[in-house]
Amino acid sequence: MNLTNYEKKVLYGISRYPMIKDRELALHLGLKQSTVAAIRKRLKEEDYYRYAAVPMLNAMGAEILAVTYTTFNPVISLERRIDITEKKIETSEEIIFSIGEEDKGFSISISRNYTDIGRINDIRTKTFGELGLLEKEYPQVVVFPFEISKIYRFFDFSFSLKKLFSISEDIDDRKFFDRGEIKLSKNEKIVLCHICEKPELTSKMLSNETGLTRHTVGKIKKKFAENGYIKTLLIPNIVKLGFEILAFYHIEFDPYNPPDFEEDEAVELLSDDAIFFASREFEAILIAIHSSYEDYKLGRTRILQKLKEREWIASNPSIRAYSLNKSVLIKDINLAPITKKLLGCQPNAGVAKRKRRRA
């Protein structure tokens, strides 16, 4: 990573405030607007980041977020395993993120109900079983019904970039999937699905793609923004930025002494390393990224110490470390397919399938 201080500031700034205009960001960072615009463009062209749109699907028909993780018997190579699972499992619209290494993997799904999650997991278990891939255990499924769960971080990389770039700024967490039922018109559904497919489309481009007038598109986008129907994420190229380890934690709290769910005590487990944290009363999934193995060990120790100090666990959590240089991103944070399925949008003709790439 050979970014200048200005480039680090801008990348962090657009990660923290993805929809901010160049002029506002320049004022916030104390830079010239032209400098911010040039850096933002250059970083995008050099593949330092991309955008992802996240609709509040919990308010649009989705009931469950689920995390599935598996330990593999590496009798079949990672590439061969991916070729098989892409055809039978990863095509499921519900899967929004999936990563694999030689001996392990996990995915995150959003679904209308448990039946859809169960169907995918049955296919997954049958496929892995027939291939002899499972290592003495079934795939583990952790279910977070939106009604009784809290998503404290959802692929929010701004904390990790703040730490990586040594930026001093106090920032708060932004909960995801925390609003009530949303009713959308036909035109609103069309615009929402197109934004999920291509988050960077301007109103003019959306007008051309949807056949709606720019005025109509503009009103709909304004409504989305004002009411929090959709949020935009900046997804940095974490390998290019020098991150080496992704840490996955499945924590089962002691039923006799769990963190107080109503008081959000579980957030004490969060640090700047965490990019994802979902919790219900007796269970949590935390995902963190680290710039080195030493940093990973420090982060793991901090979490274990906190859990034991507060006596929140009866047994150690399941912890898995992924080498980002050896792992493959099978699905890289894409909510367009499940959004289209839930809202009944027609797929975009001619939209190229995103090529999988090394994490």
C-alpha positions as CSV (number, residue, x, y, z in Angstrom):
1,M,0.0,0.0,0.0
2,N,1.5,3.3,-1.1
3,L,-1.2,5.8,-0.4
4,T,-0.4,9.4,0.5
5,N,-1.8,11.0,3.6
6,Y,-4.4,12.9,1.5
7,E,-5.4,9.6,-0.2
8,K,-5.8,7.9,3.2
9,K,-8.0,10.8,4.5
10,V,-10.2,10.7,1.4
11,L,-10.6,6.9,1.4
12,Y,-11.5,6.9,5.1
13,G,-13.9,9.9,4.5
14,I,-15.9,8.3,1.7
15,S,-15.9,5.0,3.7
16,R,-17.4,6.8,6.7
17,Y,-19.7,9.0,4.6
18,P,-20.3,7.1,1.4
19,M,-22.9,9.5,-0.1
20,I,-21.1,12.7,0.9
21,K,-20.4,15.3,-1.9
22,D,-16.9,16.3,-2.8
23,R,-17.5,19.9,-1.5
24,E,-18.7,18.7,1.9
25,L,-16.0,16.1,2.2
26,A,-13.3,18.7,1.4
27,L,-14.6,21.0,4.1
28,H,-14.7,18.1,6.6
29,L,-11.1,17.0,5.7
30,G,-9.7,20.5,5.3
31,L,-8.7,19.8,1.7
32,K,-9.5,21.5,-1.7
33,Q,-12.6,20.2,-3.4
34,S,-10.5,19.6,-6.6
35,T,-8.1,17.5,-4.6
36,V,-10.8,15.4,-3.1
37,A,-12.5,14.9,-6.5
38,A,-9.2,13.9,-8.2
39,I,-8.3,11.4,-5.4
40,R,-11.7,9.8,-5.2
41,K,-11.6,9.2,-9.0
42,R,-8.0,7.9,-8.9
43,L,-8.7,5.5,-6.0
44,K,-11.8,4.2,-7.9
45,E,-9.9,3.7,-11.1
46,E,-7.1,1.9,-9.2
47,D,-9.6,-0.6,-7.6
48,Y,-9.2,0.6,-4.1
49,Y,-13.0,0.5,-3.5
50,R,-16.4,-0.1,-4.8
51,Y,-19.9,0.7,-3.6
52,A,-22.7,-1.6,-2.5
53,A,-26.3,-0.7,-1.9
54,V,-28.1,-2.2,1.1
55,P,-31.9,-1.9,1.2
56,M,-33.7,-2.4,4.6
57,L,-34.9,-5.8,3.5
58,N,-36.2,-6.6,7.0
59,A,-38.9,-4.0,6.3
60,M,-39.6,-5.4,2.7
61,G,-40.4,-9.0,3.4
62,A,-37.2,-10.6,4.7
63,E,-37.4,-12.2,8.1
64,I,-34.0,-13.8,8.7
65,L,-30.3,-13.1,8.4
66,A,-28.3,-16.4,8.7
67,V,-24.6,-17.2,8.9
68,T,-23.5,-20.7,7.9
69,Y,-19.9,-22.0,8.5
70,T,-18.3,-25.3,7.6
71,T,-15.1,-27.2,8.2
72,F,-13.9,-29.2,5.2
73,N,-11.9,-32.3,4.7
74,P,-9.5,-30.9,2.0
75,V,-9.7,-34.0,-0.3
76,I,-10.9,-31.8,-3.1
77,S,-9.1,-28.6,-4.0
78,L,-10.6,-25.2,-3.1
79,E,-11.1,-24.4,-6.8
80,R,-12.9,-27.6,-7.5
81,R,-15.1,-27.2,-4.5
82,I,-16.0,-23.7,-5.6
83,D,-16.8,-24.9,-9.1
84,I,-19.2,-27.4,-7.6
85,T,-20.8,-25.1,-5.0
86,E,-21.2,-22.2,-7.4
87,K,-23.5,-24.3,-9.6
88,K,-25.5,-25.9,-6.8
89,I,-25.4,-23.5,-3.8
90,E,-24.0,-20.0,-4.5
91,T,-26.5,-19.3,-7.3
92,S,-29.1,-18.9,-4.5
93,E,-30.3,-15.4,-4.4
94,E,-30.4,-15.5,-0.6
95,I,-26.6,-15.8,-0.2
96,I,-25.2,-12.2,-0.1
97,F,-21.6,-13.0,0.9
98,S,-19.4,-16.2,0.7
99,I,-15.7,-16.8,1.3
100,G,-13.7,-20.0,1.3
101,E,-10.3,-21.3,2.2
102,E,-8.9,-24.9,1.7
103,D,-10.3,-26.3,5.0
104,K,-13.2,-23.9,5.8
105,G,-15.7,-21.4,4.6
106,F,-18.7,-19.3,5.6
107,S,-21.5,-17.4,4.0
108,I,-24.1,-14.9,5.0
109,S,-27.7,-15.0,3.8
110,I,-30.9,-13.0,3.9
111,S,-34.2,-14.7,3.3
112,R,-37.9,-14.4,3.3
113,N,-38.3,-17.2,5.9
114,Y,-36.5,-20.1,7.5
115,T,-37.8,-22.5,4.8
116,D,-35.6,-20.8,2.2
117,I,-32.6,-21.0,4.5
118,G,-33.3,-24.6,5.3
119,R,-33.6,-25.5,1.6
120,I,-30.2,-24.0,0.8
121,N,-28.6,-25.8,3.8
122,D,-30.1,-29.1,2.9
123,I,-28.6,-28.8,-0.6
124,R,-25.3,-27.7,0.9
125,T,-25.1,-30.7,3.3
126,K,-26.1,-33.2,0.7
127,T,-23.6,-31.8,-1.8
128,F,-20.7,-31.8,0.7
129,G,-21.7,-35.2,2.1
130,E,-21.7,-36.8,-1.3
131,L,-18.3,-35.4,-2.1
132,G,-16.9,-36.5,1.3
133,L,-16.0,-32.9,2.1
134,L,-17.4,-32.7,5.6
135,E,-14.9,-32.9,8.5
136,K,-16.9,-34.8,11.2
137,E,-19.6,-32.2,11.5
138,Y,-22.6,-30.7,9.6
139,P,-22.5,-27.1,8.4
140,Q,-23.2,-24.9,11.4
141,V,-26.1,-22.5,10.9
142,V,-26.6,-19.4,13.1
143,V,-30.0,-17.7,12.6
144,F,-30.8,-14.1,13.4
145,P,-34.5,-13.4,13.0
146,F,-34.6,-9.6,12.4
147,E,-37.5,-9.2,15.0
148,I,-35.4,-10.5,17.9
149,S,-31.8,-9.6,16.7
150,K,-29.6,-6.6,16.4
151,I,-27.2,-5.9,13.6
152,Y,-24.7,-3.5,15.1
153,R,-22.3,-3.5,12.2
154,F,-22.9,-4.6,8.6
155,F,-19.8,-4.5,6.5
156,D,-18.8,-1.2,7.9
157,F,-15.1,-0.8,7.1
158,S,-14.7,2.8,8.4
159,F,-13.5,1.8,11.8
160,S,-10.8,-0.5,10.4
161,L,-9.6,2.2,8.0
162,K,-9.5,4.7,10.8
163,K,-7.2,2.4,12.7
164,L,-5.1,1.4,9.7
165,F,-4.5,5.1,8.7
166,S,-4.1,6.3,12.3
167,I,-7.0,8.8,12.0
168,S,-8.2,10.5,15.1
169,E,-12.0,10.8,15.0
170,D,-14.7,9.6,17.4
171,I,-17.3,7.8,15.4
172,D,-20.4,5.9,16.5
173,D,-21.9,2.6,15.3
174,R,-24.8,2.7,12.9
175,K,-27.3,-0.1,13.3
176,F,-28.6,-1.8,10.2
177,F,-32.1,-3.3,9.5
178,D,-33.7,-1.3,12.4
179,R,-36.8,0.2,10.8
180,G,-40.4,-0.9,10.5
181,E,-42.4,-2.1,7.5
182,I,-42.0,-0.3,4.2
183,K,-44.6,-0.1,1.4
184,L,-43.2,0.5,-2.0
185,S,-44.9,1.5,-5.2
186,K,-44.2,-0.3,-8.5
187,N,-41.9,2.5,-9.7
188,E,-40.1,2.6,-6.3
189,K,-39.4,-1.1,-6.5
190,I,-38.0,-0.7,-10.0
191,V,-35.7,2.1,-9.0
192,L,-34.6,0.3,-5.8
193,C,-33.7,-2.9,-7.7
194,H,-31.6,-0.9,-10.2
195,I,-29.8,1.0,-7.5
196,C,-28.9,-2.4,-5.9
197,E,-27.6,-3.6,-9.2
198,K,-25.6,-0.5,-9.9
199,P,-25.2,1.7,-6.9
200,E,-23.3,4.5,-8.7
201,L,-25.9,5.3,-11.3
202,T,-26.9,8.9,-11.5
203,S,-30.5,10.0,-11.8
204,K,-30.1,10.5,-15.5
205,M,-28.6,7.0,-15.9
206,L,-31.4,5.5,-13.8
207,S,-34.0,7.3,-15.9
208,N,-32.4,5.8,-19.1
209,E,-32.4,2.3,-17.6
210,T,-35.8,2.3,-16.0
211,G,-37.7,4.3,-18.6
212,L,-38.9,6.7,-15.8
213,T,-38.5,10.4,-16.0
214,R,-35.6,12.1,-14.2
215,H,-38.1,14.0,-12.1
216,T,-39.7,10.7,-11.0
217,V,-36.4,9.1,-10.3
218,G,-35.2,12.1,-8.4
219,K,-38.3,12.2,-6.1
220,I,-37.9,8.4,-5.4
221,K,-34.2,8.7,-4.6
222,K,-34.9,11.7,-2.3
223,K,-37.6,9.6,-0.5
224,F,-35.3,6.7,-0.1
225,A,-32.6,8.9,1.4
226,E,-34.9,10.9,3.8
227,N,-36.6,7.7,5.1
228,G,-33.6,5.4,5.3
229,Y,-35.0,2.9,2.9
230,I,-31.5,2.1,1.5
231,K,-28.0,2.7,2.7
232,T,-24.8,2.8,0.7
233,L,-21.6,1.0,1.8
234,L,-18.0,1.6,0.6
235,I,-16.3,-1.8,0.2
236,P,-12.5,-1.3,0.2
237,N,-10.1,-3.6,-1.5
238,I,-8.8,-4.9,1.9
239,V,-6.0,-7.1,0.4
240,K,-4.7,-4.1,-1.6
241,L,-4.7,-2.1,1.5
242,G,-2.6,-4.6,3.3
243,F,-5.0,-6.5,5.5
244,E,-3.9,-10.1,5.9
245,I,-6.3,-11.9,8.3
246,L,-10.1,-12.1,8.5
247,A,-11.3,-13.4,11.9
248,F,-14.6,-15.2,12.3
249,Y,-16.2,-15.6,15.8
250,H,-19.3,-17.6,16.7
251,I,-20.1,-16.7,20.3
252,E,-22.7,-18.6,22.4
253,F,-23.4,-16.7,25.6
254,D,-23.9,-18.4,28.9
255,P,-27.7,-18.8,29.4
256,Y,-27.3,-18.0,33.1
257,N,-25.3,-14.8,32.5
258,P,-25.6,-13.4,29.0
259,P,-24.9,-9.7,28.2
260,D,-28.1,-7.6,28.7
261,F,-29.7,-7.6,25.2
262,E,-31.9,-4.6,25.9
263,E,-29.0,-2.5,27.2
264,D,-26.8,-3.4,24.2
265,E,-24.1,-4.7,26.5
266,A,-22.7,-7.0,23.8
267,V,-21.2,-3.9,22.0
268,E,-18.4,-4.0,24.5
269,L,-17.0,-6.8,22.3
270,L,-16.6,-4.4,19.4
271,S,-13.3,-2.7,18.4
272,D,-12.0,-0.9,15.4
273,D,-11.2,-4.3,13.9
274,A,-14.8,-5.4,13.6
275,I,-16.6,-5.0,10.3
276,F,-19.7,-7.2,11.1
277,F,-21.5,-7.9,14.3
278,A,-24.9,-9.5,14.7
279,S,-26.4,-10.5,18.0
280,R,-29.4,-12.0,19.6
281,E,-30.0,-12.7,23.3
282,F,-27.8,-15.8,23.6
283,E,-25.7,-15.8,20.4
284,A,-23.5,-13.6,18.3
285,I,-21.4,-13.6,15.1
286,L,-18.5,-11.1,14.9
287,I,-16.2,-10.7,11.9
288,A,-13.0,-8.6,12.1
289,I,-10.1,-7.8,9.7
290,H,-6.4,-7.4,10.7
291,S,-3.3,-6.1,9.1
292,S,-1.1,-8.8,10.6
293,Y,-1.2,-12.1,12.5
294,E,0.1,-10.3,15.6
295,D,-2.8,-7.8,15.3
296,Y,-5.2,-10.7,15.0
297,K,-3.8,-12.4,18.1
298,L,-4.2,-9.1,20.1
299,G,-7.8,-8.8,18.8
300,R,-8.7,-12.4,19.7
301,T,-7.2,-12.0,23.1
302,R,-9.1,-8.9,23.8
303,I,-12.4,-10.5,22.9
304,L,-11.7,-13.6,25.0
305,Q,-10.6,-11.5,28.0
306,K,-13.8,-9.4,27.8
307,L,-16.0,-12.5,27.5
308,K,-14.3,-14.2,30.5
309,E,-14.1,-11.0,32.6
310,R,-17.8,-10.5,32.3
311,E,-18.5,-14.2,32.6
312,W,-20.6,-14.2,29.5
313,I,-19.5,-17.6,28.2
314,A,-19.4,-21.1,29.6
315,S,-17.1,-22.4,26.8
316,N,-14.8,-20.7,24.4
317,P,-16.3,-19.4,21.1
318,S,-15.6,-21.0,17.8
319,I,-12.9,-18.9,16.2
320,R,-11.6,-19.2,12.6
321,A,-8.8,-17.2,11.0
322,Y,-8.8,-16.8,7.2
323,S,-5.7,-15.8,5.3
324,L,-6.9,-13.2,2.9
325,N,-4.1,-14.0,0.4
326,K,-5.2,-17.7,0.3
327,S,-9.0,-17.2,0.5
328,V,-11.4,-16.7,-2.4
329,L,-14.4,-14.4,-2.3
330,I,-17.1,-16.5,-3.9
331,K,-19.7,-13.9,-3.5
332,D,-18.6,-10.3,-2.6
333,I,-21.4,-8.4,-0.8
334,N,-24.2,-8.4,-3.3
335,L,-27.8,-7.8,-2.2
336,A,-29.2,-7.3,-5.7
337,P,-30.5,-10.9,-6.3
338,I,-32.3,-11.2,-3.0
339,T,-33.8,-7.7,-3.4
340,K,-35.1,-8.6,-6.8
341,K,-36.6,-11.8,-5.5
342,L,-38.3,-10.2,-2.6
343,L,-39.7,-7.2,-4.6
344,G,-40.5,-9.2,-7.7
345,C,-38.2,-7.1,-10.0
346,Q,-37.3,-8.5,-13.4
347,P,-33.6,-9.3,-13.7
348,N,-31.5,-6.8,-15.7
349,A,-30.8,-8.2,-19.2
350,G,-27.2,-8.1,-20.1
351,V,-25.8,-7.5,-16.6
352,A,-22.5,-9.2,-16.5
353,K,-21.9,-11.7,-13.7
354,R,-19.3,-10.4,-11.3
355,K,-16.2,-12.5,-11.6
356,R,-15.0,-14.0,-8.5
357,R,-11.6,-12.8,-7.3
358,R,-9.1,-13.5,-4.7
359,A,-10.0,-11.9,-1.4
